Amino acid sequence: MEKRKLGKWFVVLAAGIVLLGMFLSRKTLRERQREQQSAEPVKLSFYLRKRETIHIFEDIVEKFNQFQDEVQVHTVVVPNPDVDLKMRALNGEFPDIVEMIASSGESVRQYAQGGYLAALDDTGLVDRLMEGYEPYLTVNGAVYMIPLSVNFRGLFLNCDLMEEAGYEVPENYEELHVLLEKIKARGEPAMVFPDKDVWTLHQGWDAVYTVEWGSRKDAYCMAANGTQGLCENEGFGKSLEMYLELRKYGQERSWETGYDEAVSAFAGGDAWMFLQGNWAYSAIKKQNPDIRLVFIPFPTFSGDAPQVFVKLDSVIALSASCEHPETAQVFLEYLLSEDVMNDYTEKTGAYSCIKGGNGDLSFAREFVERLEKKEFVLEMMAVPDSVYEVRDQGLFRLILGQDKNYGIKEFLNELDEAIEMRKEEILDEVKWEQAQ
């Protein structure tokens, strides 16, 4: 009898052990599931804005994702980023990391003041900046963006075409004019203009104006406070005459050629020169990796060293609503590392704002020398978009040349009227800039 009882207890005990084991194994399985879930990489969105460098950023992101398993960054590219980003901000869907164009009409300051961007002062990222940039980045006492580079405007020349013809790089405007005439006599377009894309029109004008007269800020301010209208400004009138004169050496019906077509034409050797900004370098090299080119400031009348005028280009900002700010900082530290920035500057043709970030920029030697010596003007003033729209549409009318009653004088009068309507915003922008 006792043996039977002991047998029953043994069976019960054995069953209990089995059930306990099953329970413990289930608990272990849950723990493993939690561990697997916690081991999944943090996902971050990286919003890209500048079309010339999208492929470069995508390559950087791909290498970062392959380099480690803890963070996975995915890029966001849309057709109209200016409008799209504003909609995302209003809908509470602001991306984790955002590339912005500091020199565009869009104001990074507005996003910072609207509470969409996180302050970066305590992240250590600001320490990666070269000396002199931080004061220009402060908004209400904090830094919300890290500039990767500055851009500058000038003249691209195809070295192969120049050398084959025995021509030398012009050192002043007179030499440039002689060179243009020689190329024209060959029956070839010396320059290519992307006039169909209206946003490019002022770039060439800026390249001509700034080497002789520097920043436009003083001219806009004098027009806004009534001291001197743009129609009375010698630099505006003379530089416009030069800019329009260059059209004689470009392709016919330039207003039918877009930016991408112009890049292809220059990269393919169908034009000797391209009056643009350094941002076109990456697009040109993507079209023709073997092209030999040089990028110079637009030649001055005197042949003296031209004024070098630059603007902040791509800047990186962190969303205030990012759920994983410390993880996002890991990617930003990678992006701002010397090796990555060396590769970025070589591919974009940009001059880095990050310490140790410049690669081989020998194609733009004259610009680099001036930038290294701090012999440049950094423009941070943002003129209202409505003024820029009047400027761009007016330039297009001048280039079309179909209205005999619309010339430089009429264009500058229109621009003065646009400034008069927004003069308070322009003067407030300058006060804000001076206060930083």
C-alpha positions in Angstrom: 0.0 0.0 0.0 2.8 2.4 1.0 4.6 1.5 -2.2 1.5 2.4 -4.3 1.2 5.8 -2.5 4.9 6.5 -3.1 4.5 5.6 -6.8 1.6 8.0 -7.1 3.5 10.8 -5.4 6.4 10.1 -7.7 4.2 10.4 -10.7 2.7 13.7 -9.4 6.2 15.0 -8.6 7.5 14.1 -12.1 4.5 15.7 -13.7 5.1 18.8 -11.7 8.7 19.0 -12.7 7.7 18.7 -16.4 5.2 21.5 -16.0 7.7 23.6 -14.2 10.2 23.0 -17.0 7.6 23.9 -19.6 6.8 27.1 -17.7 10.5 28.0 -17.3 11.1 27.2 -21.0 8.2 29.5 -22.0 9.5 32.3 -19.8 12.9 31.9 -21.4 11.4 32.0 -24.8 9.6 35.3 -23.9 12.8 36.7 -22.7 14.5 35.7 -25.9 11.8 37.3 -27.9 12.3 40.5 -25.9 16.0 40.3 -26.4 15.5 39.8 -30.1 13.1 42.8 -30.2 15.5 45.0 -28.3 18.4 43.9 -30.6 16.6 45.2 -33.7 18.3 48.3 -35.1 17.0 51.7 -34.4 15.5 53.2 -37.5 16.2 56.8 -38.4 15.0 58.9 -41.3 17.4 61.3 -43.2 15.6 63.9 -45.3 17.7 65.0 -48.3 17.2 68.3 -50.2 20.0 69.0 -52.7 19.6 66.9 -55.9 23.2 67.2 -56.9 24.4 65.4 -53.8 21.6 62.9 -53.2 23.7 60.0 -54.6 26.6 61.1 -52.4 24.6 61.1 -49.2 23.0 57.8 -50.2 26.4 56.2 -50.5 27.4 57.6 -47.1 24.3 56.1 -45.5 24.8 52.7 -47.2 28.3 52.5 -45.8 27.2 53.5 -42.3 24.4 50.9 -42.3 27.0 48.2 -43.4 29.5 49.4 -40.8 27.3 48.5 -37.8 24.0 46.8 -36.8 22.6 49.0 -34.1 21.3 51.8 -36.3 19.7 51.8 -39.7 19.3 55.1 -41.5 17.1 55.4 -44.5 17.0 58.4 -46.9 13.9 60.3 -47.8 13.8 62.0 -51.3 10.8 63.8 -52.6 10.1 65.8 -55.8 9.4 69.2 -54.1 11.2 69.2 -50.7 10.5 72.8 -49.9 6.8 72.4 -49.8 6.9 68.8 -48.5 9.0 69.6 -45.4 6.6 72.4 -44.4 3.7 69.9 -44.7 5.6 67.3 -42.6 6.2 69.9 -40.0 2.6 70.9 -39.8 1.4 67.3 -39.7 3.8 66.3 -36.9 5.9 64.1 -39.2 9.2 66.0 -39.1 12.1 63.7 -40.2 14.7 62.6 -37.6 17.7 64.2 -39.5 17.3 66.9 -42.1 19.6 68.3 -44.7 18.7 72.0 -45.4 20.1 74.5 -47.8 21.1 77.5 -45.7 21.5 79.8 -48.7 18.0 79.1 -50.1 15.0 81.2 -49.5 13.8 78.8 -46.9 14.8 80.0 -43.4 16.4 77.4 -41.1 15.8 80.0 -38.4 12.0 79.7 -38.8 12.1 75.9 -38.2 14.3 76.5 -35.1 12.1 79.2 -33.7 9.0 77.1 -34.5 10.4 74.3 -32.2 11.0 71.8 -34.9 14.8 71.6 -34.4 16.9 70.4 -31.5 19.7 72.5 -30.1 23.1 71.0 -30.7 25.2 73.0 -28.3 25.7 70.1 -25.8 26.2 67.3 -28.3 29.9 68.0 -29.0 29.1 68.3 -32.7 29.7 72.1 -32.7 33.3 71.4 -31.7 33.8 69.8 -35.1 33.3 73.2 -36.8 36.2 75.2 -38.2 36.8 78.5 -36.5 34.6 81.5 -37.4 31.3 79.8 -38.4 29.6 79.3 -35.0 28.6 83.0 -34.6 26.6 82.9 -37.8 24.7 79.8 -36.7 23.2 81.0 -33.4 19.5 81.4 -33.1 18.1 82.8 -29.8 21.4 81.8 -28.1 21.6 78.2 -29.4 23.0 76.4 -32.4 20.5 74.3 -34.4 22.4 73.4 -37.5 25.9 72.1 -38.5 27.0 73.3 -41.9 28.9 70.8 -44.0 30.3 73.2 -46.5 30.1 76.6 -48.2 29.3 77.2 -51.9 30.8 79.8 -54.3 30.1 80.9 -57.8 32.5 81.0 -60.7 33.5 79.8 -64.1 34.2 76.1 -65.1 36.6 75.6 -68.0 37.2 72.4 -69.9 41.0 71.9 -69.7 41.2 69.4 -72.6 39.5 71.7 -75.0 41.6 74.7 -73.9 44.9 72.8 -74.1 44.1 71.2 -77.5 43.5 74.7 -78.9 46.5 76.2 -77.2 44.4 78.6 -75.1 45.3 79.7 -71.6 43.0 80.4 -68.6 42.1 84.1 -68.7 43.4 86.2 -65.8 41.2 89.3 -66.4 38.0 90.2 -68.2 39.8 91.5 -71.2 41.5 88.2 -71.7 38.2 86.4 -71.2 36.6 88.5 -73.9 39.4 87.8 -76.4 39.1 84.1 -75.6 35.3 84.1 -76.1 35.7 85.8 -79.5 38.3 83.2 -80.6 35.9 80.3 -79.7 33.0 82.1 -81.4 35.1 82.4 -84.5 35.5 78.6 -84.6 31.7 78.4 -84.9 31.4 76.8 -81.4 29.4 77.8 -78.4 31.9 79.0 -75.8 29.4 78.8 -72.9 26.3 76.9 -72.1 23.5 78.5 -70.1 20.7 76.6 -68.3 18.2 79.4 -68.6 15.1 77.2 -68.8 15.5 76.6 -65.1 14.8 80.1 -63.7 16.4 79.4 -60.4 19.8 79.3 -62.1 19.6 82.7 -63.7 20.9 84.8 -60.7 23.8 82.3 -60.1 25.7 83.6 -63.2 24.9 87.2 -62.4 26.1 86.7 -58.8 29.4 85.2 -60.2 29.9 88.4 -62.3 28.8 90.9 -59.6 30.5 89.6 -56.5 34.1 89.5 -57.8 34.1 93.3 -58.3 31.5 94.5 -55.8 31.2 91.8 -53.1 28.1 91.1 -51.1 24.7 92.5 -52.3 23.7 93.0 -48.7 24.6 96.7 -48.5 22.9 97.4 -51.9 19.6 95.7 -50.7 19.8 97.6 -47.4 20.4 101.0 -49.0 17.4 100.3 -51.3 15.3 99.2 -48.4 16.0 102.3 -46.3 15.7 104.7 -49.2 19.4 105.7 -49.3 20.1 104.5 -52.9 17.9 102.5 -55.2 19.2 99.6 -57.2 18.6 101.5 -60.4 21.2 104.0 -59.2 23.7 101.4 -58.1 26.6 101.3 -60.6 27.6 97.7 -59.7 24.1 96.3 -60.4 23.8 98.0 -63.8 27.3 97.3 -65.0 27.3 93.7 -63.9 24.0 93.1 -65.6 25.3 94.5 -68.9 28.3 92.1 -68.7 26.1 89.2 -67.8 23.7 89.8 -70.7 26.7 90.4 -73.0 27.9 86.8 -72.3 24.8 85.5 -74.0 26.4 86.2 -77.4 28.8 83.4 -76.7 26.3 80.7 -75.6 24.0 78.4 -77.4 21.0 79.7 -79.4 17.7 79.9 -77.6 19.3 79.3 -74.2 15.9 79.6 -72.5 15.1 76.1 -74.0 18.0 74.5 -72.2 17.6 73.2 -68.6 20.2 72.7 -65.9 20.6 69.0 -66.5 21.0 69.5 -70.2 23.6 72.2 -69.6 25.5 70.0 -67.3 25.5 67.2 -69.9 26.6 69.6 -72.6 29.6 70.9 -70.7 30.5 67.4 -69.4 30.3 66.1 -72.9 32.6 68.7 -74.4 29.9 70.6 -76.3 30.7 73.8 -74.5 34.0 75.2 -73.3 32.8 77.0 -70.2 29.9 76.8 -67.7 29.1 79.8 -65.5 27.7 78.3 -62.4 28.4 77.4 -58.7 30.8 74.8 -57.4 27.7 72.6 -56.6 27.6 71.7 -60.3 31.0 69.9 -59.9 29.5 66.6 -58.6 26.9 66.6 -61.4 29.5 67.2 -64.1 31.8 64.5 -62.7 28.9 62.0 -62.5 28.2 62.6 -66.2 31.9 62.4 -67.1 34.3 61.1 -64.4 37.3 61.6 -66.8 36.7 65.2 -67.6 39.6 67.6 -66.7 38.3 70.9 -65.6 39.3 74.0 -63.6 37.0 76.3 -61.6 38.0 80.0 -61.3 36.4 83.2 -60.0 34.9 85.2 -62.8 37.8 87.3 -64.1 37.9 90.9 -62.9 38.5 94.0 -65.1 41.7 94.9 -63.4 43.1 91.4 -63.1 43.5 92.0 -59.3 42.5 89.2 -56.9 38.7 88.9 -57.1 36.5 89.1 -54.0 35.4 85.7 -52.9 31.9 85.5 -51.8 30.5 82.4 -50.2 27.2 81.1 -48.7 26.5 78.2 -46.3 25.5 75.3 -48.4 24.2 72.0 -47.0 23.5 72.1 -43.2 22.4 69.2 -41.0 19.8 69.6 -38.3 18.2 67.2 -35.8 14.5 67.1 -35.2 13.3 68.1 -31.8 10.7 65.2 -32.0 13.3 62.6 -32.8 12.6 59.6 -30.5 16.3 58.5 -30.5 18.4 61.7 -30.4 21.5 59.9 -28.9 21.4 57.3 -31.6 21.0 60.0 -34.2 24.1 61.6 -32.8 26.0 58.4 -33.6 25.2 58.8 -37.3 26.0 62.6 -37.2 29.4 61.9 -35.6 30.1 59.4 -38.4 29.0 61.9 -41.0 31.2 64.6 -39.6 34.3 62.4 -39.3 37.4 63.4 -41.3 37.3 60.4 -43.6 33.7 60.8 -44.6 34.0 64.6 -45.0 37.2 64.2 -47.1 35.2 61.9 -49.4 32.2 64.3 -49.4 34.2 67.4 -50.3 36.1 65.6 -53.1 32.9 64.4 -54.7 30.9 67.6 -54.2 33.6 70.0 -55.0 32.6 71.9 -51.8 34.8 73.6 -49.2 34.3 71.9 -45.8 33.2 73.8 -42.7 34.4 70.7 -40.6 37.9 70.4 -39.2 40.1 68.2 -41.3 37.2 67.7 -43.7 38.7 68.9 -47.0 39.8 66.4 -49.6 41.4 67.1 -53.0 40.0 70.4 -54.3 42.8 71.2 -56.7 40.3 71.9 -59.5 39.3 75.1 -57.5 42.7 76.0 -56.3 42.2 79.8 -56.3 39.1 79.6 -54.2 40.7 77.2 -51.8 43.7 79.4 -51.2 41.5 82.4 -50.4 39.2 80.3 -48.1 42.2 78.9 -46.2 43.5 82.4 -45.6 40.0 83.5 -44.5 40.0 86.0 -47.3 36.3 85.7 -48.1 32.9 87.2 -47.4 30.3 84.9 -45.8 26.8 86.0 -46.8 24.0 85.0 -44.4 21.3 87.5 -45.3 18.0 86.0 -46.5 15.9 88.3 -48.8 12.1 87.5 -48.9 11.1 85.0 -51.6 8.8 87.6 -53.2 11.8 89.8 -54.0 13.7 86.8 -55.5 10.8 85.9 -57.6 10.7 89.4 -59.1 14.4 89.2 -59.7 14.3 85.8 -61.4 11.3 86.6 -63.6 12.8 89.9 -64.6 16.1 88.2 -65.5 14.2 85.8 -67.7 12.5 88.6 -69.5 15.8 90.3 -70.1 17.4 87.1 -71.5 14.4 86.5 -73.8 14.8 90.0 -75.1 11.3 90.0 -76.7 10.1 93.2 -75.0 11.9 96.2 -76.5 10.4 98.4 -73.7 11.9 96.2 -71.0 15.6 96.7 -70.3 18.0 96.9 -67.4 16.5 100.2 -66.1 13.0 98.8 -66.0 14.2 95.6 -64.4 16.0 97.4 -61.6 13.0 99.7 -61.0 10.8 96.5 -60.6 13.3 95.1 -58.1 13.3 98.4 -56.2 9.5 98.3 -56.0 9.6 94.7 -54.7 12.1 95.7 -52.0 10.0 98.7 -51.0 7.1 96.4 -50.3 9.2 94.1 -48.1 11.7 96.7 -46.7 10.8 96.1 -43.0 11.6 92.3 -43.4 14.9 93.0 -45.1 16.1 95.5 -42.5 14.9 93.3 -39.7 16.9 90.4 -41.2 20.0 92.5 -41.1 19.4 93.5 -37.5 19.0 89.9 -36.5 22.2 89.0 -38.3 24.1 91.8 -36.6 22.8 90.7 -33.2 24.2 87.2 -33.4 
